[in-house]
């Protein structure tokens, strides 16, 4: 247990320490973990650290050190232990003091004032912790609301994006099918034209073949009878 806390000494929250030292709140937690890992003692409210002036000085030492953080933390732990040992030696006579309260009203008044100051400091610390807890609850509530809003926004955006992708895919599919149908129709028309040309060519060949046969027959006949060749063209 720490016994180096002074009467009426102010307690600081992590946020206040961050502003006092000039570092981020997560860094305050990080430095606190490094100190505790090496044996440093903090006042605690459950798992929550309560900072006093000597703790702030230790955090500043970590912030400004050029050595590895663990090495500096070990030095600070040694300093704290020495400070606690000095405080414990001073406190040895305290039980006798409380068992033998002074009879002088003025001295008794001073003792009561010290106790009253300690009680006031405790109340101030509790009030500060209560306020910090309320602020923390508000912050957590806001973060939860923001999380829900962001989640809903991302979900809606994803749905809209998927709908657009499906629409574009359907449009591309329809366009492709239309082009395919057009090309198929063109191919059929072209095949018909080619077939017509082939039919016309066959007809021409057949006519030419008939003409050649008739010409050949006329030539054969003209050999036996004059005028037969020219009669072929009069037909």
Protein Blocks (a to p, Z undefined) as FASTA:
>chain_A
ZZkbcehiacddfklmmmmnopafklmmmmmmmmmmnopacddehjaccddfklmmmmmm
mmmpcbdfklmmmmmmmmmmmmmmmmmmmmmmmmmmmmmccfblklmmmmmmmmmmmmmm
mmmmmmmmmmmmmmmmmmmmmmmmmmmmmmmmmmmmmmmmmmmmmmmmmmmmmmmmmmmm
mmmmmmmmmmmmmmmmmmmmmmmmmmmmmmmmmmmmmmmmmmmpghklmmmmmZZ
